[in-house]
Amino acid sequence: MLSIFQQGLENGKNDNDTISLWLHDGIIYTFNRLKEYDSAMTFSHRMVEQAG
């Protein structure tokens, strides 16, 4: 599941697309399920930067 979300981000047309926020959310969720909290925090920061 994680690779699908990451592939979606790589294939995205631009960073300002709203679908990329959903993809980041999926990646964060997956990392939390895997108990890889540092990676989840990294993507959380990226998501906040993109949204702002």
Distance bins in CASP14 RR format, pairs under 12 A and 6 or more apart:
PFRMAT RR
TARGET T0000
AUTHOR 0000-0000-0000
RMODE 2
METHOD distances of the structure
MODEL  1
1 7 0 0 0 0 0 1 0 0 0 0 0
1 8 0 0 0 0 0 1 0 0 0 0 0
1 23 0 0 0 0 0 1 0 0 0 0 0
1 26 0 0 0 0 1 0 0 0 0 0 0
1 27 0 0 0 0 1 0 0 0 0 0 0
1 29 0 0 0 0 1 0 0 0 0 0 0
1 30 1 0 1 0 0 0 0 0 0 0 0
1 31 0 0 0 0 0 1 0 0 0 0 0
1 33 0 0 0 0 1 0 0 0 0 0 0
1 34 0 0 0 0 1 0 0 0 0 0 0
2 8 0 0 0 0 0 1 0 0 0 0 0
2 9 0 0 0 0 0 1 0 0 0 0 0
2 23 0 0 0 0 0 1 0 0 0 0 0
2 26 0 0 0 0 1 0 0 0 0 0 0
2 27 1 0 0 1 0 0 0 0 0 0 0
2 28 0 0 0 0 0 1 0 0 0 0 0
2 29 0 0 0 0 1 0 0 0 0 0 0
2 30 1 0 1 0 0 0 0 0 0 0 0
2 31 1 0 0 1 0 0 0 0 0 0 0
2 32 0 0 0 0 0 1 0 0 0 0 0
2 33 0 0 0 0 1 0 0 0 0 0 0
2 34 1 0 0 1 0 0 0 0 0 0 0
2 36 0 0 0 0 1 0 0 0 0 0 0
2 39 0 0 0 0 1 0 0 0 0 0 0
2 40 0 0 0 0 0 1 0 0 0 0 0
2 43 0 0 0 0 0 1 0 0 0 0 0
3 9 0 0 0 0 0 1 0 0 0 0 0
3 10 0 0 0 0 0 1 0 0 0 0 0
3 23 0 0 0 0 0 1 0 0 0 0 0
3 26 0 0 0 0 0 1 0 0 0 0 0
3 27 0 0 0 0 0 1 0 0 0 0 0
3 30 0 0 0 0 1 0 0 0 0 0 0
4 10 0 0 0 0 0 1 0 0 0 0 0
4 11 0 0 0 0 0 1 0 0 0 0 0
4 23 0 0 0 0 1 0 0 0 0 0 0
4 26 0 0 0 0 1 0 0 0 0 0 0
4 27 0 0 0 0 1 0 0 0 0 0 0
4 30 0 0 0 0 1 0 0 0 0 0 0
5 11 0 0 0 0 0 1 0 0 0 0 0
5 12 0 0 0 0 0 1 0 0 0 0 0
5 19 0 0 0 0 0 1 0 0 0 0 0
5 20 0 0 0 0 0 1 0 0 0 0 0
5 21 0 0 0 0 0 1 0 0 0 0 0
5 22 0 0 0 0 1 0 0 0 0 0 0
5 23 1 0 1 0 0 0 0 0 0 0 0
5 24 0 0 0 0 1 0 0 0 0 0 0
5 25 0 0 0 0 1 0 0 0 0 0 0
5 26 1 0 1 0 0 0 0 0 0 0 0
5 27 1 0 1 0 0 0 0 0 0 0 0
5 28 0 0 0 0 1 0 0 0 0 0 0
5 29 0 0 0 0 1 0 0 0 0 0 0
5 30 1 0 0 1 0 0 0 0 0 0 0
5 31 0 0 0 0 1 0 0 0 0 0 0
5 43 0 0 0 0 1 0 0 0 0 0 0
5 47 0 0 0 0 0 1 0 0 0 0 0
6 12 0 0 0 0 0 1 0 0 0 0 0
6 20 0 0 0 0 0 1 0 0 0 0 0
6 23 0 0 0 0 1 0 0 0 0 0 0
6 24 0 0 0 0 0 1 0 0 0 0 0
6 26 0 0 0 0 1 0 0 0 0 0 0
6 27 1 0 0 1 0 0 0 0 0 0 0
6 28 0 0 0 0 0 1 0 0 0 0 0
6 30 0 0 0 0 1 0 0 0 0 0 0
6 31 0 0 0 0 0 1 0 0 0 0 0
6 39 0 0 0 0 0 1 0 0 0 0 0
6 43 0 0 0 0 1 0 0 0 0 0 0
6 46 0 0 0 0 0 1 0 0 0 0 0
7 23 0 0 0 0 1 0 0 0 0 0 0
7 27 0 0 0 0 0 1 0 0 0 0 0
8 17 0 0 0 0 0 1 0 0 0 0 0
8 19 0 0 0 0 1 0 0 0 0 0 0
8 20 0 0 0 0 1 0 0 0 0 0 0
8 22 0 0 0 0 0 1 0 0 0 0 0
8 23 1 0 1 0 0 0 0 0 0 0 0
8 24 0 0 0 0 0 1 0 0 0 0 0
8 26 0 0 0 0 0 1 0 0 0 0 0
8 27 0 0 0 0 1 0 0 0 0 0 0
9 15 0 0 0 0 1 0 0 0 0 0 0
9 17 0 0 0 0 0 1 0 0 0 0 0
9 19 0 0 0 0 1 0 0 0 0 0 0
9 20 1 0 0 1 0 0 0 0 0 0 0
9 21 0 0 0 0 0 1 0 0 0 0 0
9 22 0 0 0 0 0 1 0 0 0 0 0
9 23 1 0 1 0 0 0 0 0 0 0 0
9 24 1 0 0 1 0 0 0 0 0 0 0
9 25 0 0 0 0 0 1 0 0 0 0 0
9 26 0 0 0 0 0 1 0 0 0 0 0
9 27 1 0 0 1 0 0 0 0 0 0 0
9 43 0 0 0 0 1 0 0 0 0 0 0
9 46 0 0 0 0 1 0 0 0 0 0 0
9 47 0 0 0 0 0 1 0 0 0 0 0
9 50 0 0 0 0 0 1 0 0 0 0 0
10 20 0 0 0 0 0 1 0 0 0 0 0
10 23 0 0 0 0 1 0 0 0 0 0 0
10 27 0 0 0 0 0 1 0 0 0 0 0
11 17 0 0 0 0 0 1 0 0 0 0 0
11 19 0 0 0 0 0 1 0 0 0 0 0
11 20 0 0 0 0 0 1 0 0 0 0 0
11 23 0 0 0 0 1 0 0 0 0 0 0
12 18 0 0 0 0 0 1 0 0 0 0 0
12 19 1 0 0 1 0 0 0 0 0 0 0
12 20 1 0 0 1 0 0 0 0 0 0 0
12 22 0 0 0 0 0 1 0 0 0 0 0
12 23 0 0 0 0 1 0 0 0 0 0 0
12 24 0 0 0 0 0 1 0 0 0 0 0
13 19 0 0 0 0 1 0 0 0 0 0 0
13 20 0 0 0 0 1 0 0 0 0 0 0
14 20 0 0 0 0 1 0 0 0 0 0 0
14 50 0 0 0 0 0 1 0 0 0 0 0
15 21 0 0 0 0 1 0 0 0 0 0 0
15 23 0 0 0 0 0 1 0 0 0 0 0
15 24 0 0 0 0 0 1 0 0 0 0 0
15 46 0 0 0 0 1 0 0 0 0 0 0
15 47 0 0 0 0 0 1 0 0 0 0 0
15 49 0 0 0 0 1 0 0 0 0 0 0
15 50 1 0 1 0 0 0 0 0 0 0 0
15 51 0 0 0 0 0 1 0 0 0 0 0
15 52 0 0 0 0 0 1 0 0 0 0 0
16 49 0 0 0 0 0 1 0 0 0 0 0
16 50 1 0 0 1 0 0 0 0 0 0 0
16 51 0 0 0 0 0 1 0 0 0 0 0
16 52 0 0 0 0 0 1 0 0 0 0 0
17 23 0 0 0 0 1 0 0 0 0 0 0
17 24 0 0 0 0 0 1 0 0 0 0 0
17 50 0 0 0 0 1 0 0 0 0 0 0
18 24 0 0 0 0 0 1 0 0 0 0 0
18 25 0 0 0 0 0 1 0 0 0 0 0
18 47 0 0 0 0 0 1 0 0 0 0 0
18 50 0 0 0 0 1 0 0 0 0 0 0
18 51 0 0 0 0 1 0 0 0 0 0 0
19 25 0 0 0 0 0 1 0 0 0 0 0
19 26 0 0 0 0 0 1 0 0 0 0 0
19 50 0 0 0 0 0 1 0 0 0 0 0
20 26 0 0 0 0 0 1 0 0 0 0 0
20 27 0 0 0 0 0 1 0 0 0 0 0
20 43 0 0 0 0 0 1 0 0 0 0 0
20 46 0 0 0 0 1 0 0 0 0 0 0
20 47 0 0 0 0 1 0 0 0 0 0 0
20 49 0 0 0 0 0 1 0 0 0 0 0
20 50 1 0 0 1 0 0 0 0 0 0 0
20 51 0 0 0 0 1 0 0 0 0 0 0
21 27 0 0 0 0 0 1 0 0 0 0 0
21 28 0 0 0 0 0 1 0 0 0 0 0
21 43 0 0 0 0 0 1 0 0 0 0 0
21 44 0 0 0 0 0 1 0 0 0 0 0
21 46 0 0 0 0 0 1 0 0 0 0 0
21 47 1 0 0 1 0 0 0 0 0 0 0
21 48 0 0 0 0 0 1 0 0 0 0 0
21 49 0 0 0 0 0 1 0 0 0 0 0
21 50 1 0 0 1 0 0 0 0 0 0 0
21 51 1 0 0 1 0 0 0 0 0 0 0
21 52 0 0 0 0 0 1 0 0 0 0 0
22 28 0 0 0 0 0 1 0 0 0 0 0
22 29 0 0 0 0 0 1 0 0 0 0 0
22 47 0 0 0 0 1 0 0 0 0 0 0
22 50 0 0 0 0 0 1 0 0 0 0 0
22 51 0 0 0 0 0 1 0 0 0 0 0
23 29 0 0 0 0 0 1 0 0 0 0 0
23 30 0 0 0 0 0 1 0 0 0 0 0
23 43 0 0 0 0 1 0 0 0 0 0 0
23 46 0 0 0 0 0 1 0 0 0 0 0
23 47 0 0 0 0 1 0 0 0 0 0 0
23 50 0 0 0 0 0 1 0 0 0 0 0
24 30 0 0 0 0 0 1 0 0 0 0 0
24 31 0 0 0 0 0 1 0 0 0 0 0
24 39 0 0 0 0 0 1 0 0 0 0 0
24 40 0 0 0 0 0 1 0 0 0 0 0
24 42 0 0 0 0 0 1 0 0 0 0 0
24 43 1 0 1 0 0 0 0 0 0 0 0
24 44 1 0 0 1 0 0 0 0 0 0 0
24 45 0 0 0 0 0 1 0 0 0 0 0
24 46 1 0 0 1 0 0 0 0 0 0 0
24 47 1 0 1 0 0 0 0 0 0 0 0
24 48 0 0 0 0 1 0 0 0 0 0 0
24 49 0 0 0 0 0 1 0 0 0 0 0
24 50 1 0 0 1 0 0 0 0 0 0 0
24 51 0 0 0 0 1 0 0 0 0 0 0
25 31 0 0 0 0 0 1 0 0 0 0 0
25 32 0 0 0 0 0 1 0 0 0 0 0
25 40 0 0 0 0 0 1 0 0 0 0 0
25 43 0 0 0 0 1 0 0 0 0 0 0
25 44 0 0 0 0 1 0 0 0 0 0 0
25 46 0 0 0 0 0 1 0 0 0 0 0
25 47 1 0 0 1 0 0 0 0 0 0 0
25 48 0 0 0 0 0 1 0 0 0 0 0
25 50 0 0 0 0 0 1 0 0 0 0 0
25 51 0 0 0 0 0 1 0 0 0 0 0
26 32 0 0 0 0 1 0 0 0 0 0 0
26 33 0 0 0 0 1 0 0 0 0 0 0
26 34 0 0 0 0 0 1 0 0 0 0 0
26 40 0 0 0 0 1 0 0 0 0 0 0
26 43 0 0 0 0 1 0 0 0 0 0 0
26 44 0 0 0 0 0 1 0 0 0 0 0
26 47 0 0 0 0 1 0 0 0 0 0 0
27 33 0 0 0 0 0 1 0 0 0 0 0
27 34 0 0 0 0 0 1 0 0 0 0 0
27 36 0 0 0 0 0 1 0 0 0 0 0
27 39 0 0 0 0 1 0 0 0 0 0 0
27 40 1 0 0 1 0 0 0 0 0 0 0
27 41 0 0 0 0 0 1 0 0 0 0 0
27 42 0 0 0 0 1 0 0 0 0 0 0
27 43 1 0 1 0 0 0 0 0 0 0 0
27 44 0 0 0 0 1 0 0 0 0 0 0
27 46 0 0 0 0 1 0 0 0 0 0 0
27 47 0 0 0 0 1 0 0 0 0 0 0
28 34 0 0 0 0 0 1 0 0 0 0 0
28 36 0 0 0 0 0 1 0 0 0 0 0
28 37 0 0 0 0 0 1 0 0 0 0 0
28 38 0 0 0 0 0 1 0 0 0 0 0
28 39 0 0 0 0 1 0 0 0 0 0 0
28 40 1 0 1 0 0 0 0 0 0 0 0
28 41 0 0 0 0 1 0 0 0 0 0 0
28 42 0 0 0 0 1 0 0 0 0 0 0
28 43 1 0 1 0 0 0 0 0 0 0 0
28 44 1 0 1 0 0 0 0 0 0 0 0
28 45 0 0 0 0 0 1 0 0 0 0 0
28 46 0 0 0 0 1 0 0 0 0 0 0
28 47 1 0 0 1 0 0 0 0 0 0 0
28 48 0 0 0 0 0 1 0 0 0 0 0
29 36 0 0 0 0 0 1 0 0 0 0 0
29 39 0 0 0 0 0 1 0 0 0 0 0
29 40 0 0 0 0 1 0 0 0 0 0 0
29 43 0 0 0 0 1 0 0 0 0 0 0
29 44 0 0 0 0 0 1 0 0 0 0 0
29 47 0 0 0 0 0 1 0 0 0 0 0
30 36 0 0 0 0 1 0 0 0 0 0 0
30 39 0 0 0 0 1 0 0 0 0 0 0
30 40 0 0 0 0 1 0 0 0 0 0 0
30 43 0 0 0 0 1 0 0 0 0 0 0
31 37 1 0 0 1 0 0 0 0 0 0 0
31 38 0 0 0 0 1 0 0 0 0 0 0
31 39 1 0 1 0 0 0 0 0 0 0 0
31 40 1 1 0 0 0 0 0 0 0 0 0
31 41 0 0 0 0 1 0 0 0 0 0 0
31 42 0 0 0 0 1 0 0 0 0 0 0
31 43 1 0 0 1 0 0 0 0 0 0 0
31 44 0 0 0 0 1 0 0 0 0 0 0
31 46 0 0 0 0 0 1 0 0 0 0 0
31 47 0 0 0 0 0 1 0 0 0 0 0
32 38 0 0 0 0 0 1 0 0 0 0 0
32 39 0 0 0 0 1 0 0 0 0 0 0
32 40 1 0 1 0 0 0 0 0 0 0 0
32 41 0 0 0 0 1 0 0 0 0 0 0
32 43 0 0 0 0 0 1 0 0 0 0 0
32 44 0 0 0 0 1 0 0 0 0 0 0
33 39 0 0 0 0 0 1 0 0 0 0 0
33 40 0 0 0 0 1 0 0 0 0 0 0
34 40 0 0 0 0 1 0 0 0 0 0 0
36 42 0 0 0 0 1 0 0 0 0 0 0
36 43 0 0 0 0 0 1 0 0 0 0 0
37 43 0 0 0 0 0 1 0 0 0 0 0
37 44 0 0 0 0 1 0 0 0 0 0 0
38 44 0 0 0 0 0 1 0 0 0 0 0
38 45 0 0 0 0 0 1 0 0 0 0 0
39 45 0 0 0 0 0 1 0 0 0 0 0
39 46 0 0 0 0 0 1 0 0 0 0 0
40 46 0 0 0 0 0 1 0 0 0 0 0
40 47 0 0 0 0 0 1 0 0 0 0 0
41 47 0 0 0 0 0 1 0 0 0 0 0
41 48 0 0 0 0 0 1 0 0 0 0 0
42 48 0 0 0 0 0 1 0 0 0 0 0
42 49 0 0 0 0 0 1 0 0 0 0 0
43 49 0 0 0 0 0 1 0 0 0 0 0
43 50 0 0 0 0 0 1 0 0 0 0 0
44 50 0 0 0 0 0 1 0 0 0 0 0
44 51 0 0 0 0 0 1 0 0 0 0 0
45 51 0 0 0 0 0 1 0 0 0 0 0
45 52 0 0 0 0 0 1 0 0 0 0 0
46 52 0 0 0 0 0 1 0 0 0 0 0
END
